[in-house]
Amino acid sequence: MDDDAPPPALNPEPLRAQLQRLTGAPVALLQTHISWVLLTAHLAFKLKKPVRLPFVDFSTAARRKQACLDELRLNRRLAASLYLGVLPVRGTPDAPRLGGGAPVLDHAVVMRRFPDGALMSERLCAGQLLPRHVECLAERLADFHRGAAVAAADGPFGQPAGACEAALTVLDQLDDALGVDARLQALRAWVRRQGENLAPVLRRRLDAGAVREGHGDLHLANLIVLGEGEREEATAFDCIEFDPALRWADVMADIAFTTMDLQAHGRADLAFRFLDVYLQRGGDYAGTRVLRFFQVYRALVRALVAALSPPTSSAQSAPSGPRPDYLACAQALVAAGRAPRLLITYGLSGSGKSTLAQALAAQAGAVRVRSDVERKRLFGLQALQRSAALGLDLYTPQAGRRTFEHLLACAREALLGGFAVIVDAAFLSREHRRLFEHLAWQLGVPFGILACGADAATLRERVAARDAAGSDPSEAGVAVLEKQLATAEPLEAAERACAMEVLTDQPVDVPALAARWLAQPPAA
């Protein structure tokens, strides 16, 4: 057929009937506003509807074929096991079929069907979305972003003005959909201020290669857990294939969708667990400066989708739970950005600083910067690579200065982005502690110290076990601990006044600790 002919009104029912005859089992037909999906027991066949909408044009067979090929290519980056190929649909609009020798009518993306309940939206609703799932996803996305194609600095994608315009356009559409709403007016004013303030930052990030060909639609219903037990893996599918501008964006705009959606569904703990692992894996702490802006934008997008979608019955909404109030989520994100605060850890090797800092960051909603990981990053090492095996000494005075300067820069960006920050390091030197206290003073944010302790025997036991396992970024062994015991500079009286002292050789009430930290007033 002529690929540029007017769109045929393809009837998917004959395809369903054909598949039912071939498989001998019922075939489900699902549809969205732009697709039909036929589900057999093991496969899914996805066809593009011949529609022309403000955000997508599938009005010709040529466009639909290209969209199918793009969908296959793009989604194989993250979900190669699910995306099997593109299959021609033959016959006529009223009698389409898969296979045979009739003229090609259309095309379908062929996917491996994943089990019911595999979506993160479904798992969350069922209480089965675990920290290890979001950690696995975070590592996968960090690696994906690192290898993704980079946008040209002078190209059409990722320009600072475009980010603000996109958010304002969504607000205009929400105005049309919802009518007068004071929340929208306040959010519009915030978006405009942020667009102006962040323009130089977005420009620097574009120039530095932070705008890449990402996924574009990383909400919970496009995230999935596959496999069982130790073979479980988390990834994303169904990326934006029909509009390059929606997937070519700052990498923080990509993960903003995931972190926002987790928070909107009441799981801020998992959002910050995801963020912690993503940042440790990729090191893009500078991106925290723009993350909140993109989170609010993503919340507005989901609010618009909800406003334009027909209401569902409780039975229909059960698999993924009730829709969150995304406008309320956007408001909460804006409000949270007004209360950054800084916490540094203090304690000897083996005192439980990192374990407690990780739990506290998830509970309190904070960005954690870990010295053991960042020190290695400065030397070009992965978190679990051993420096001694490569003949490197990461603990010289010069390396220490570089490390703390880097930690300071990371913390500053996240604080300016409106986040609470935990800097996870030993901080046994008063000089290092004063650097971060001064940063808090400069930015006018509360400063605190999380002082972790345990008896010497417990410290030695923990450090020896950690060293033997080789599964932690820290390379501080027993010899380092003995040196620390002899040379650590204790907290001064003024420091103890803003310190939370915790003994980690007994259970720690992390929620109470988080509440205590977040209630700390600014230093005088």
N, C-alpha and C positions, 0 to 999 in steps of 0.2 A: 504494500500500500504506500501511498504518498505520505512521508513523515510530516509534511507541512499541511496536511488536510485538516479540516475542522475536527474538533474533538468528537470521537464516537461515544455514544452513551453506552459504554460497556456494561453488560449485566453480569455480575459476579456469580449469580445463582447457578448457571450451567457449569461453571468451574467447580463449584462446591459439589454439585451432583456427580461430576466426573470423578473427582477425588474420592467421594464416598464409594463409588463403584469400584475404583481401583484398590482402595484400602480395606473395603468391607467394614468400615467403621464410621461413626458420625464425624462430620467435619464442621467445626465452628466457623462462623463468619463474623468478624469484628470489623468495626470501622471507626475512623476518626474523621475530622473534617477534610483531610487531604488523602486518606488511604483506605483501602480495603485489605484485610488480612484474613487468609484462610488457614485454619489450624488443623492439621492432622495429628495423629498421636505423637509423631516424631519430627515433623517439619512444619514450617510456616512459609506461606507464599504471600508476599506483600506487593500489592499493585497501587500505583498512583492514580488517584481520581483525576479525571480530565477537568480540572478547575482552574480558574484564574482569580486569585484573591490579592488583596493589597500586598501581602508578604510572600506570595509564591505564584508562579505561573507554570502550570502543568497542562496548558491548553492544547499542546500538540504532541503527537506520538514521539517526535524527535526529542522534545524536552523531557518527556517522561522516561524515555530510554536513557538519556544522559543522566537524569536524576538517579535512576536505578544503578547505573555504572558508578556514579559518584558515591552513592550510599554504600555500595560494596567496597570500593577502594578506601573510603574514609573510615568505615567502621572496622575494617580488618586491622587497623592500627591498634585497636584496643580489644577487639573481640573476634579475632580470626577464627576461633573454633565455632562461632555461631553463624558467620556469614559464608555461605557455601558457593553462591554464584548468582548469575542473572539468567533467567530462562525466558525464551520467547513465548508469547501467547498468540495462538493462531486462530484462524476462523473469521467469524463476523461478530459485530457487537452483540447480537442477540444469541449467538451460538459460539462463544469462545471456548477454546480447549487448550490444554497443555500437550504439546507433541503433535505428531502428524505432519502432513505435507502441505497444509493450507497456507495461504499468505500470512505473513506476520502482522498481527493486529496491535500488539502491545508487548510489554515486558514486565516481568515480576522478579523481585529479589527473593531468592530462596535462602531460608535460614533454618538452622537446627533449632527445634523448639526446646526451650528450657522448662524445667519443672515449675508447676504452680507453686507460689510461695517463695520463689527465688529472688524477686525484686526486693531491694532494700526497703521500699515503702511498705511492702507486705510483711517483711521480717520485723520492721519496727513496730507495726501494728500488733503483731503476734508476740511481741516481747522477745524476739529471737535475734535482734541485731546487736552484735557484741562488739566490744572494743577491738578485738582482733580483726574483725571484718573491715572497719573503717581504717585501721592501721594499714592493712593490706592494700586497700584502695588508695590511700594516700601515697604509699610508696610507688604504686603503679602509675599514678597520675604525675608524680614528680619526675619519674623516669620518662614518661611519655612527653611531658612538656620540654624536658631537656633535649629530646631528640626531634621535636617538631620543627617544621619549616618556619623560618624567621621572616617577618614582614619587612619590606624595605622602609627605611626611615622616611623617605619622601613619597611613599605610596599612599593609597587611599585608606588603608586600614590602621586603626589605633591612633588616629590623630586626636589630640586632646579635646578639641571642640566637638568632635563626634561623640565622645563619651557623654558629655553633658547634654547634647542635643537628643541623644537616644533616650536618656532618662526623662527629659522634659516632654518628649513625644509620647512616651507611655503615660505620663501624668495627664497630658491633654486627652488621651484616649480614655483614661479612667474618669476624667471629668464628664465626658460624653456618656460613659456607661453608668456612672453612679450619681451624676448630678452634683449639686452643691454639697461639699464635704470639707469641713474645716481642716481635717487631717491632710487633705491634698494640698491645701494652700500652704500649710506649714512645711510640708515635705518639698514643695516646689521651691520655696525660699531657701531651704537647706541645700537642695541640689544645686541651685544657682551659686550659692556661696562656695560650696565645695568645688564646683566646676572651675570657678575662678581661682581658688586657692591652690588647687591641685594641678592646674594646667602645666606649670613648669616641671612638676614631678612626673606627670604622664609623658611629657616631652622627653625628659631624660630617660625614662624607661623604654620608650619607643626607640630612641637612639641606641640604647644599650642592648636591644634585642629581646625585650620582654614581651613584645607583641608577636604571637605565634599562631600557627594554624591549629587551634585546639578543638574541643568537642562542641561547645556552644550551648549545651542543654543538660548540664549535670545535676538535675534535680533527682530526688530519690527514686522516682519511677523509671528512670533511665540508668539506674545503678543496680548491680546484680551480684549475687553470691552463687558461685557454681562449685560443684564437687562436694565431697563429704569429708569430714574429719580433718586429718592432716593435709588432705589434698584440696581443701577449700581454697578458692581464689575469688577475689572481688575485682570487678572491672565495670566498665561503662559500655553501653551500646546506644544505638539510635541517635547518633549525633546529627547536627544540622548539616544537611547536604544541599539544601535548595537555595541558600543565601550565604555566600562566602563572608559577607560582612558580619554575620552573626557568629561565625566560628573563628575568624581572624581577630583576635582581641588580646589584651593583656592577659597573661596567664592567671593573674589574680581575679580577673572577671570570670574565668572558668571555675576556679575552686570556690569563688564567692557563692555560686549556686548551691554547692553541696553544703557548705558551712551554714549558709542562711537557712536552707530547707531543714536541716537537722534542728536548728534553733527554733524555727517556726513550729516544728512538731514536738517541741518541749524537750529536746535532747541536746541542750547546750554542752553537756559533758562530752558527748560523742563528737560534737562539732569541734571543740577545742582539742580533743584527742586526735582527731583527723588533722587539724591544723598543726599541731605539735610535730607529728610524724612527717607531714609534708615539708615543713620548714627545715627540719633536721636533715631530711633526705636531699632537698634541693638547695637549701641555704638562702632562699630569696627573702630574707628579712626586710630588705628595702621595700618589698611589695606590700608589707603590712601598712605602709603609709596610705595606700589607695584601696586596701581591701574593704574597709567599711563602706566607702562610697559604692563600690560594686555590689556589696551585699544588699544595700538599700535598693539599688537599681534592680537586682534580681528579685527582691521581694515585691517590688512594684510590678515587674513582669508577671509573676505568679498571681498577684492580685488581679491583674487585667485578664489573665487566662480564666481565673475563677469567675470574674464578672461576666465574661462573654460566654461561658459554658452553661448549658442547661442544668438546672438543679437535678440532683440525683436522689433517689430514695435511700433510706438507711440500708436496705439490702444491697443496693448497687455500690454504696460507698464503703461497705464493711471491709473488703479486702485491704484497702489502704487507709482505712480510718476516715474520720470526718476531715473536711478541708480546714486547714489552719486559717486564721485571720492574718493574711499576709500584710495588710496595711498596719495592723497592730505590731507585727514583727518589724516592719520598717521603722515605726515610731520607737520601738524598744532599742533597735540598733542605733538610731540617732542619739537617744538618751544615754545609752551606755558609753558612747564615744565622748561624753562630757566628763567622764570620771576616770581618767588614766591614773595609775599609781605604780610605784616601783618597789619591788622586793628583791633583795639579794639573799643568797644562802650563805651560811657560815658553818664550817665543820670540817673535821679531819676526814681523810679517806676512809670509806666504810661506815660513815655515820648516817647513811641513808638519805643524804641530801637529794640525790637525783630521783630516787623512788618517791620520796615525799613531794618533791617539786613537781613531778609529773602528775601525781594525783591531785595536788593542789591546783595546778593550772587547769585541769579539766573541771574540777569542782567550782572554782571561782571564776572561770572564764578568762584565762590569761594566756599570753604568749610566753613561752619559755625559750630562753636562749641558753644552750648548754655548752660549757667551756670545753669539755672533753671532745665534743663533736666539732666545734668551730676551730679549735686548735689544729686538729687534723686537716680540716678543710683548707686552712691557710698553707699547709704543706702539700696539698694536692692528694691527700689520702682519704679513702672511704672510712666510715665510722669504725669498722671492725678490723681495718688493716693495722698491723703491728709495725710501729716505727722502727723498733730495734732490728727487725728482720731486714729492713731496708737501709740500715746504717744511719738512721736519722736520730738526732737528739731534739725532742720537742720541748724540753724543759730547761733550756738555757735562759738566762735573764733577758736576752734579746727576744727569744720566742715568747716569753711571758709577756713582755711589753706589747708585742704585736697582737697577742691573743686578747689582752684586756682592752686595747684600743679598738679591736674589732668588736668585741662584746659590747663596748660602750656605744659604738655606731649602730649596731643592731638594735639595742635597747632604745636608743634615741628615736629611730624610725618608727618603732612600734608604739612608743609613747605619743609621738606626734600623730600617729594614726588613730589615737584615741583608745588604745588597749592598755589594760593592766599587764605588767611585765614582770616575769620572774627570771632573774639571771642566776643560773645554776652553776656555781663554781665554789671552790673551797674558801676563797676570800680570807685567807689566813694572814694577809698583809693589811695593815691599817691604811697604807697608801692606796691600795686597790679599792678598799671600802669607801674611802673618802672621794675617789673619782666618781663613784656612782651616787653618793650622797650629794655631791655638787651638781651632777646632772639633774637629779630630782629638784634641787633648789632652783636651777636655771629654768626648768620648765614649769615650776610651781606645782609639782605633784607630790603626794604623800610618799614618804620613804620609810621602808621597814627592813628588818633583818630577820630571816628565819634561821635560828641557831639550832643546829642538830647535834645531838650528842649521844654517846653510848660508852659503856665501860671499855677499857683498853683491850681486855681479852676478847670481847665481842668484835671490836674493830679489827683486830688481827685475824680472827677467824673469818670474818666476812671478806676481807681483802684477799686472803689466801685462796678462799673458795672462788672468788671472782676471777682472780688471776689464772687459776687452774682451768676454769671453764672457757675463758677467752671469748665470751659472748657479750662483753660489755665494752663500750668505747674507751672507758678509762684504762690506762696502763699503769696506774699508781699501784705498785706492789707493796709488800711488807716493808722493804727497805725505805721506800718513800714515806710510808706511814711513820716509821721510827724517826725519820728526820723531822716530820711534821710535829710529832709529839714533843720534840726538843725545841723547835724554833717558832711554833705558831704564836702569833701576837693576839692575846685575848681581847675581847670586846672591852672598850672603855665604858665608864659609867654613862656617858651620854648615848653611846650606842646601845647599851642594855635597855635604856629607857624606851627605845623604839623597836626592841627585839621581841620576837616570840620564841621562847626557848622550849624545845621539844626533845624528849628522850625517846629515841627510836628503838630501844631494846624492849619496849612495851607497846601495846596497841595505841595508835594515834587516831583521834576522832577528826577525820579530815573535814567533814562539813562544818564542825564547830571551829576548826582552825581557819577555814576559808571565811566564815562569818566574822571571825575576830579580825582577820587581816583587812577585809573590805570595810570594816567599821572604823579602822584607824584614821584619826583626823590628820590633816596636813601638819607637818612639823612647823613649829613657831619660827 
